[in-house]
C-alpha cells in the first residue's frame, strides 16, 4: 500500500507540473487517501525547519543553496508551499517508493500555524525562528497567538536558532528548556538611540514587567536591551556580525566576511540566521562566506538598477505585515536624496477575501515625510486607502498621485518623477514593476 500510494503521488506530481498546478497538489491528494501519510516517510539525518512571520523564504533559500554547494543532496520547498500539503509534497518528491529519503538534508519553510503538525512528523534537528510580528490579522489574530502555536510545536530535541537582538524571541527559552544559539548584529551607522516606532511587540521585561532600556535600536524592538532589574537582557551572542550597509559587507565574529547583495538590514539578519545554522551543521565557515557571497540576490524580493540617471530600488514588503513595510520605510528614509515613492499591490491576500487595512496604520509612514520626497504614487485596488494613509502621515495633496494599475502610472513614474525611485511593493507587483521600468 505504501509503495503504491507514493508511486501514485509521484505520478500525480509529474502530471501537476505538466498542467501547471500548485506544488501542494500531491500532498493534498496523499492526505485525502491517508491522513497518516507522514508515517510513510523516513527523514534524512539532517532536517532544518525555518518559521516566523517574515524572512522564512529568503533564509531557507540561502541554507539550501549553501548545503548544495557543499555536496549535500537537499530537499527544499523552494516554491513556498509551506503548509502541511506542501511539506508532504517535498517528502514525496525526495523519497524512494519505500519511503526512504533520497536526500541528505531537508530544508523546510514552515508556516507558523502548521508548525505543530510538521515538527511532530519531521522532527527537525534545527529550528530557526526568524521573528514574530503583526502579520495577516484576519488569519493569525494577535502575534501572541502565533507565539503560542510555535511554542507548543517545540520539543526538547530541537536546537533553536534565534535572533538575540529580538527580546520577544527570548520568551521561547525563559526557562532554559532548549539548546539555543543566538545571532545578532552590532551597533552600526544606521542604529539609533530613541525608539522610532510606536507599535512594536515588546516594551516590557517578560520576567518582571519593567520597561526595557535600550543602548541602541537596529529596528523596531530589535537592538541591545536590558531590564533595569537585571533579570533580563540581550543574551550572549554566539554569531555576532558587524554590518557596513554602505559597503555591503558583513563581518562575523570579527573574522568571517560576507558580501551582502542588498543593503537592507533585515536581509542581513536572514543571512546571519542561515550562516549560524550552516556553521552549527559543520560547514567550514570560510566556505559558508564564499558560498553566500557568490549567491545572486533574490530578485523576487529586492533589486537595485538604473533607469536613465535614476537609481531604482525595488523592495518586496509583505502585505498585512507592518514590520516588512517599516523596514522598507526606514531603508528609504536613510537615503538622503531626492526621491519618488511608489506603493501598492495587486491583492492583499490570496487566501481569503477580507480586505483588512488596519495594518497600514501600524506602518510609520510619517518617517518618510521630509523635504526629500517629491511624490508618493499609490497604485492598485486599494490606492485610495493608501493615499488616505499618506494624508494622515502629513503628505499634502500635491504630493500624492493615485493610479489603478502600474501601467496607468507608467508615465508618472518614468517620465515625470523626480529623484531616485523607491518602490515599496507587495511581491505580486515586484516583477511587473521591474518589467515596466525596463520597457522601452
N, C-alpha and C positions, 0 to 999 in steps of 0.2 A: 504493500500500500504506500509506504514512504517513498520508494523509488518511483513508483508510478505517478504520485502526486507531484513530486519535484520535477519529473520529466515533463508532465503536462504544463506545469508552471513555466518551465524554461521555454517550451514551445510557445506558450502564451506571451512570454516576454519578447520573443523574437517577432511574433505577429504584431504585438502592440507597437514595437519600434517601427515596423513597416507601415503601420497605419497612423503613426504619429500620435499615439495615445500617451497619456501621462505615465511617468515611471513608477507610479504606485499601483498600477493595474494588476500586475501579477500577485502582489501582496494582498490586494483586496479579494482576488479570486481564491487565493490559498486560504485566507481566513474564513471565507464563505464555506469552503469544503471542510476545513478542520480548524476550529478555534484554538487548538493546541499546537498549531503548526511550528511554533518556536522549538518545541521539543524534538523536532526532526533534525535539527542542525547542531553540529559540534563547532564551538567557537575556536578560532585560532588562539595561539598563546598570547597575542597582544591585541587588546581591544581598547581603543581610546574613544571616549564619548565627550562631545562638546555641547553644552547647553547654555542658556541665558537669553536675555531679552534682545540683544543685538550683538553682532560680531561672530556668530556661530559659523556662518558660511565661509567668511574670509579665513578664520582661524583653522577650520578643518582643511581647507584647500591647501594652506601652507604646510600643515603637518603631513598630509597625504603626499604632496609633491616632493617634500624633502625625504620622506621614507622611501619613495620610489627611487630617488637619486642615490640612495644608499642601499640599493639592491633588495628592498623589500617588495614582495608582491602584496598589493594593497587593494582592499575593497572599500569603496567610499561612495556615499550617496551624494555625489557631486551636483546632481541636478536639483538638490534642495528638497527632496521628498523626505521630510524629517519627522513624520508621524509614523505610527506602527506599521501600516501597509508599506510605506516606503522603505522602512528598515528591513522588513521581511523580503521585499524585492531585492535588496542588496544581498541578503543571505542566499536567496535563490540563485542569483547571478554568479555568486562566488563560492558555490558549494558543488561537490560531486553529487551524483544521484543517491549515494548512501548517506548524504548529509554532512560528510566530512568537508572541512574547509579547503579551498584551493589556494588560499592566500595566507601570507604570514601575519597580516595585520588588518584589522577592521578600524576605520576611522569614521565615526558616526556623528553627524549633526543631528541633534535630538531636540524636538520641540519640548518646551518646558512642561506642558500639560501631559505629555506622554512619557516622561522620564521613568515613572514607577514601573510601568509595564516593560519598557525597553531595557532599563537597567536590571530588572529582575531576571530577564531572559538572556541578556547578552553578557552580564557580569563584567563590566568594564574594569580593566586594571587601573586606568587613569580617567578621572572626570575633571574636565575644565569647565568652570562656571564663569563666563565672561563678565556678566553683570546682571543685575535685576533692577529694572526701572519701569516707569509708567509706559505701558505698551498695550495697544489694542484693547482699550477699556471695555467695549461690548463683549469681547471674548474672554479676557483674563480677569476683569474686575480690578481689584486692588493688587499692587505689587506684593503685599504681604501674603496674599493667597498663592501667588506664584512661588514665593519662598517656601511656603509650607508644602507645596506639591513636590518641589525638588528635594527638600529635606526628608520627606517621607520615602523618597526613592533611594536614598543613600544607604549603603551598608558598610560595615567596618573594613571590608576588604579593599574598597576603592581608595586610591591615592588621589586626594583633591589638589587641584591646581587653581589657586585663587589670586586675584589682584589684591595685594596687600595695601594698596593705596585707597581701596574702597572699604570704608568701615562697615558698610551694610553686609558685605560678604563674610566678614569675620563672624557674623551671627551663626554661620554653619558649624563653627567649631569652638563655641564659647566654653563647652565642657570638655574640650580636648579629646573628643571621641575618635578623630580621624588622623591619619597621616596626611599632613598638609604641607605643600610647598608654596611659598608666596613669591610673586614677582612684583616689581614696581619701577617707577620712573622718578628720578631725582628732580629737584627744582631746576627749571630751565628758563630760557629767555621769556617764554610766554606764560610762566606761572604768575600767580597774583596773590596778594595778601588778604584782600577783602572779598567776601562772597559776592559773586556777580549774578547769582540765580536765586530766585525767590522760592521756587517749588522743587525742592530736592528731597531725596528719600530718607535721609537720616540727619538729624540735627543733634540728637542727644545720645549719651552713652547708653548702650543696651544693657549695662550692668546696674548702674546707679541712677541713671536718668538725668545727670547733669549735662549742660550744654557742652559739646565738644569744642575744643580750641584748635585752631589750625596755625601751623608755622607757615604754610603756603597751600594754595589750591592749584591743582593742574586743570581741573574741570569739575563743575558742579560740586559734589561732595568728595571728589577724589583728590587726595593730596597727602600731606603729612599732618596727622591729627593726634590729639591725646585728650584724655579726660582729666580735669583738674583734680579729681580724687585719686589719680594714679592707678586706677584699676582697669584701664583700657587705653590702648594706644596702637599706633601703626606697628605691626609686628616686625620681627626680624625678616628682612628681605633676602632671600637666597639668590635671586637673579635680579640684580639692580642695574638699571640702564640709565646712562646719561644720553640725552637726545638733543641733537642740534638740528632743529627742523629746517633752518635756513640752508644748511649744508646737506640735509637729508642723510644724516649719519647717526647711527645708534652704537654706543659702546656699552657692552655688558660686563659688569664686574671689573671695569677699567682694563679689560684685556681683549675681549672679542668684539669685532666691529662688523656692522651690517649696514649696507646701503639701503636706505628707505626709498621706495619708489614714489611715495606721495606724502607730502608734509602735513598730514592731519594727525593730531595726537592719538586719536582712538585707533588709527591704523597701526601706530607704533605699539600700542597695548596689545593688539591682536598678534602682531609679530612676536612680541615678547612672551605672550602666553604659549604660542606654538614652539618657540625656542626652548622654553622651560620644559615642556613635555618631551621634546626630542632629546634634550640633554639628559633627562631622567631615564629615558629609554636606553641610553648608552651610546648615542651617536656622537662622534667626535665633534667638539664644539667649533673648531675651525672649519670643519666640513659643513656644519649647520650654517655658519655665517656665509660661506661660499654659496651654498645652495639657495638660501633666501635672497642674498644679494643679486643673484642671477635670474630670479623669477621675474617674469613680466608682471607688472602691476595689473590687478584685476580691473580691466577697463569697463566691466559692467558696473563698477562701483564708483571709481574716481578716475578722472583724466584731466590732463593739462596739455593744451596745444595752442597754437597761434591762429588767429583769424585776422588777416591784414596786419595791422600793427597792434592788435589787442591780444592779451592773454585771455584764454577761456578756461575757467575752472569748472568742471562738472562734478558734482558731489551727490551721490545717492544717499538720500535721507529717508529712512523708512516711515511711511505714512502711519499715523496713530502712535508714533513714538517720539515724544518731545526731546528725548536725550540725543538722538541722532541728529535732529534738526538743530539743537543747541550747539552741538559740536561743529556743524557746518556754519552756523551763525558766528561762533567765536573765531573760527578759521577765517571767515570773510572779514570780520572786524579787524583782525590782526594785520591785514594787508592795508597799509596806509596809502592807498592810491585812489584815484577817481574810479568809480565803479558803477556798473549796472547790475541789478539783481534780477534773476528770473526764478520764480517759484511756481510749482504746480505738479499735477499728477493726472493720470488718466482715470483712475478709480481709487477709492480709498481702500477697499478690500475686495478680494476675490472669494472670500469665504462666507460673507453674509451681506445683507443689503442695508444695514444700519449706516447712515451717513453721519456718524457722530463727529462733531467738530470741536468738542471740548478741549482736546489735546492741543489745538492751535494756541490756546491761551496759557499753556504751560511752557511755550517757547518764548524765549526772551528776545523777541524781535526788536525791542527797544535799544538793544546794544548796537544795532545797525544804523540807528538814526543819528547820523552826523553829517558834516559838510562834504564828505567824500561821495555820498550817494547821489547819483543823478536821477535814476528811475528805478522803481520796483515794478516789474512786469509780472502780472498774475495770470496764470494760464490754466485752463481746464474746466471741468464741470462745476467745481466749487470756487471759481475765480472771484466771485463777489464776496464769498466768505473770507477768502484770503485778503482781498482788498480791505474789507471791514477791519480785519485784524491789524492790517498795516496802518489804518487810520487811528486805531487805539494806540498803536506804537508811536504815534506822533508824526507820521508822514503826511504831507499835505496833498490835496487833490492833484496838483500839477506833477507830482512825483509818481503817482500811481496810474498804471495802464492795465486794462483788462482785455483778454482775448480768449475766445472759446477753445482754440486749438493752437498748437505750436506753429502750424503752418500760417495761421492768421497773424501770428505775432512775428513772422519771419522778417518783414521789412523793418519793424521797430527794433528788433534785436540786432540785425546785421547791418543796417544802414543808418539808423537814427540814434543808436545807443552811444553813450559817451563813456570812455574809460574801459578798463578790463571788465569782462563779463563773468559773474559768479552765478552759476546755475545750481540752485538747491532744489533737487527734484526727487520724487519717488522713482524707484527703479524702472517703472513702466514708461517713464519719459526720458530716461538717460540715453538709450540708443537712438530713439527718434530725434532727440535734440542734437546729439553729435552728428547724426546723418544730415540734419538740416543745415548745421553750421558748415559742413563740408561740401554742400551742394554748390555748384557754380551759379 
